[in-house]
Amino acid sequence: MEIKLLSGALGAEIKGLDLKDTSNENFKKINDLLLEHKVIFFRDQILSAEQHKAIAEKFGPLETHAYVKGLEQHPEIVRIIKAEDEKNQWGENWHSDVSYNAKPTKAVILKSIKIPPVGGDTCFSNMELAWETLDEKIKEKIKDKKAIHSSLGAEFFIKNYKKMEGNNKKNYDEYANEHPIVRTHPETGKKILYVNWTYTKKIIGFEKEESDEILNRIFEHQARLDLTCRFNWTENAIAIWDNRSVIHYAIADFFPGRGLGYERIMDRIAIEGDHPQ
C-alpha cells in the first residue's frame, strides 16, 4: 500500500487498496486511514452501484437525502449532475453535509462518473486543526455553546440543477437542529470545531450581532489555506471523508461564462451519523 499526503493539514491519496474488498480486515485499513487523514482518495476504482453501496454499508446504515431524489434502483445514491450550460455546482461553499439534521452524516463516499477536462476540484478543511488553532478568546466564548444549523429548504438543492430532482416524499420546508459548537469525535476523542458557513445560523445565548461577529470570524478561520487540501478529480476516482471532522467546498470554475461549459457527474452515498456530543 502506498500513501501520498495531499497537504500538511489533511488528505491522502491511497494506492494498493481495493474498495471492492469488503472484508473486515480491508475495512479496518480503510477506516484507520480515514481517521488519521480525515479524507482519503482512490483512483481507478471501477465500482458498480452495488459495490459502491457495499463498502459504504461497512461504515453503518446508509442515508437517503432529505431533499434530493436518489437513483431509481438505488435511492441511497444521489447522482450529482451539473449540466454543460449551468453555472452552479452542487456543494459550492464551505459546509459539512446535512449538519442541519438531528443526526448529521458520519461519512460520505463520492464516486466520479464524468469529470470536466479542467476545473471542478474539491477542497477540504480540517476542523480538528481549526479548533486547535482558533483564537483563545473565541475558544473561551464558544466552548460550551450550541449553535443552530438550518437547512435552506428543498429549493436550495435542486432549483439550479435541471438534471436533479426533488424527493417528493419528504417535507420541503426548511428545518433546523441545535448542535455543540465544539463536538467530540466518537471514535478518536478529538475536539472538532463543528460549525460551517452554509448551515450554521446563530449561536444560542448570544444576541444576533455578537453571534454574527463570532461566527464570521470562525468561518474566515476555517477557510485558512493552511488547514486545507485540494483534490483534482479524474474519472473513476473515489473520495471518502469523515464528515464529522472536515468541511468541504466543491469549486465551480468550469461554467459557460468562463468559456468552460462542461458537464460533471458524481455519485454520492452518505452514511448515517450520530447526535453530536
C-alpha positions in Angstrom: 0.0 0.0 0.0 1.2 3.5 -0.9 0.1 6.7 0.9 0.7 10.1 -0.7 -0.1 13.1 1.6 -2.0 15.9 -0.2 -1.1 18.6 2.3 0.3 19.1 5.8 -3.2 19.5 7.2 -5.2 16.6 5.9 -5.8 14.3 3.0 -4.1 11.3 1.5 -4.2 9.5 -1.8 -4.1 5.8 -1.4 -2.8 3.2 -3.8 -2.9 -0.6 -3.3 -6.3 -1.0 -1.6 -9.3 -2.4 -3.5 -12.6 -0.9 -2.4 -14.4 -3.9 -3.8 -12.9 -5.9 -0.9 -15.4 -5.5 1.9 -13.7 -7.9 4.3 -13.3 -6.8 7.9 -9.6 -6.7 7.5 -9.7 -4.4 4.5 -12.3 -2.2 6.0 -10.2 -1.7 9.2 -7.4 -0.5 7.0 -9.7 2.0 5.2 -11.3 3.3 8.5 -7.9 3.7 10.2 -6.7 5.7 7.2 -9.8 7.8 7.3 -9.5 8.6 11.0 -5.8 9.5 10.5 -6.1 11.6 7.3 -9.8 12.8 7.6 -10.3 12.5 3.8 -8.8 9.7 1.6 -8.8 9.4 -2.2 -8.5 6.4 -4.5 -8.1 6.5 -8.3 -9.1 3.9 -10.9 -11.7 2.2 -8.7 -14.4 0.9 -11.0 -17.3 0.2 -8.7 -20.8 -0.8 -9.6 -23.7 0.8 -7.7 -23.9 -2.4 -5.6 -20.2 -2.4 -4.8 -20.4 1.3 -4.0 -23.1 0.6 -1.5 -21.4 -2.5 -0.1 -18.3 -0.6 1.0 -20.4 2.3 2.3 -22.5 -0.2 4.4 -19.4 -1.2 6.3 -19.4 2.2 7.9 -23.0 2.0 9.0 -26.6 2.5 7.8 -27.0 4.4 4.6 -28.9 7.7 4.4 -31.4 8.9 1.9 -31.2 12.6 1.3 -33.9 14.7 2.8 -34.4 16.8 -0.4 -32.9 15.1 -3.4 -34.2 12.1 -5.2 -31.7 9.2 -5.4 -31.3 6.7 -8.3 -34.5 4.7 -9.2 -33.0 1.4 -8.3 -30.6 2.7 -5.6 -32.4 5.5 -3.7 -29.4 5.9 -1.3 -27.2 7.1 -4.3 -27.6 10.7 -5.2 -26.4 11.4 -8.7 -25.0 15.0 -8.7 -25.1 16.5 -12.1 -24.0 19.9 -13.3 -25.1 20.3 -16.9 -22.9 22.0 -19.5 -25.0 25.2 -19.6 -25.3 25.5 -15.8 -23.2 27.8 -13.7 -23.8 26.5 -10.2 -22.3 23.3 -8.8 -23.9 21.2 -6.1 -21.7 21.5 -3.0 -20.4 25.1 -3.6 -19.3 27.0 -0.5 -17.9 25.6 2.8 -20.1 23.1 4.5 -20.5 19.9 6.4 -23.1 17.7 4.8 -26.6 17.9 6.3 -25.3 19.4 9.5 -28.9 20.6 9.9 -30.0 17.0 10.6 -30.5 15.8 14.2 -28.0 13.0 13.3 -25.7 14.6 10.6 -23.9 12.4 8.2 -21.0 10.3 9.5 -19.1 9.9 6.3 -19.5 10.3 2.5 -18.2 8.2 -0.3 -18.2 10.1 -3.6 -17.5 8.5 -6.9 -16.7 10.4 -10.1 -18.6 9.4 -13.2 -17.8 12.2 -15.7 -15.2 14.9 -15.0 -14.5 18.1 -16.9 -11.1 18.4 -18.6 -10.3 21.4 -16.4 -11.8 22.6 -13.1 -14.1 21.0 -10.6 -11.7 20.3 -7.8 -12.9 19.8 -4.2 -11.3 21.4 -1.2 -11.4 20.0 2.3 -10.6 21.8 5.6 -9.5 20.0 8.9 -11.9 21.1 11.7 -9.8 19.4 14.4 -6.9 21.5 13.4 -9.2 24.5 13.1 -10.2 24.1 16.8 -6.6 23.7 17.9 -5.5 26.9 16.1 -8.5 29.0 16.9 -8.0 32.3 18.8 -8.1 31.6 22.6 -10.5 34.4 23.3 -13.0 32.9 20.8 -12.4 29.4 22.2 -13.4 30.7 25.7 -16.6 32.3 24.4 -17.9 29.3 22.5 -16.5 26.2 24.3 -19.8 25.3 26.0 -22.2 26.8 23.5 -24.5 25.4 20.9 -25.5 26.8 17.5 -28.5 26.5 15.3 -27.9 24.6 12.0 -30.7 25.3 9.4 -31.4 23.7 6.1 -32.2 26.1 3.3 -35.2 24.1 2.1 -35.5 21.9 -1.0 -35.1 24.7 -3.5 -31.5 25.3 -2.5 -30.6 21.8 -3.5 -32.5 21.4 -6.8 -33.5 24.8 -8.3 -30.3 25.4 -10.2 -29.9 21.8 -11.5 -32.2 20.8 -14.2 -30.9 17.2 -14.2 -31.5 16.6 -10.5 -35.0 16.0 -9.0 -36.5 16.8 -5.6 -37.6 14.0 -3.3 -41.4 14.4 -3.2 -41.8 12.1 -0.3 -40.1 14.5 2.1 -41.2 17.7 3.7 -39.8 20.6 1.6 -39.8 23.1 4.4 -36.7 24.4 6.0 -35.9 22.9 9.4 -33.2 23.2 12.0 -31.4 21.5 14.9 -29.0 22.6 17.6 -25.5 21.1 17.9 -22.5 21.8 20.1 -20.1 24.3 18.5 -17.3 22.1 19.7 -18.1 18.4 19.4 -16.1 15.4 20.4 -15.2 12.7 17.8 -16.9 9.5 18.9 -14.0 7.3 17.7 -10.9 9.4 18.4 -12.0 11.6 21.3 -10.6 14.7 19.4 -12.3 18.1 19.7 -13.9 19.4 16.5 -15.0 22.9 15.5 -18.5 22.0 14.4 -20.0 25.0 12.5 -20.0 25.8 8.9 -20.7 28.8 6.6 -23.6 27.3 4.7 -25.8 25.9 7.5 -24.8 27.4 10.9 -27.0 30.4 11.5 -26.8 31.5 15.2 -25.0 30.9 18.5 -27.6 30.2 21.2 -27.5 32.6 24.1 -25.9 35.4 22.1 -27.6 38.4 20.6 -27.6 38.3 16.8 -25.0 40.9 16.3 -22.5 39.2 18.6 -23.3 35.8 17.2 -22.8 37.0 13.6 -19.5 38.6 14.5 -18.1 35.5 16.2 -19.4 33.1 13.5 -17.9 35.3 10.7 -14.5 35.2 12.4 -14.8 31.4 12.8 -15.8 31.0 9.1 -12.9 33.0 8.0 -10.6 30.9 10.2 -12.0 27.7 8.9 -11.1 28.7 5.3 -7.4 29.3 6.0 -5.4 27.7 3.3 -3.0 26.0 5.8 -6.0 24.0 7.1 -6.9 22.6 3.7 -6.1 20.2 0.9 -7.4 20.1 -2.7 -8.2 17.1 -4.8 -8.1 17.1 -8.6 -10.7 14.6 -9.8 -10.2 12.0 -12.6 -12.9 9.6 -13.7 -13.4 6.5 -11.5 -11.9 8.2 -8.5 -13.3 7.8 -5.0 -13.2 10.3 -2.1 -14.2 9.1 1.4 -14.4 11.9 4.0 -15.1 11.9 7.7 -18.0 14.4 7.7 -17.7 14.9 11.4 -14.1 16.2 11.1 -14.0 18.2 7.9 -15.8 20.8 5.9 -15.6 20.9 2.1 -16.1 23.1 -0.9 -16.8 22.0 -4.5 -15.3 24.6 -6.8 -17.4 25.7 -9.7 -14.9 27.1 -12.1 -15.9 25.3 -15.3 -19.1 27.1 -16.3 -20.1 28.7 -19.7 -19.4 32.3 -18.7 -15.7 31.3 -18.4 -15.8 29.6 -21.8 -15.8 26.2 -20.0 -19.2 24.7 -20.4 -18.7 21.2 -19.1 -20.9 18.5 -17.6 -19.8 16.9 -14.3 -21.4 13.8 -12.8 -20.8 12.3 -9.4 -22.5 9.5 -7.4 -22.8 10.2 -3.6 -23.5 7.8 -0.8 -23.8 9.1 2.8 -23.6 7.1 6.0 -25.9 7.9 8.9 -24.1 9.6 11.8 -25.0 10.2 15.5 -26.1 13.1 17.7 -23.1 15.4 18.0 -21.8 15.5 21.6 
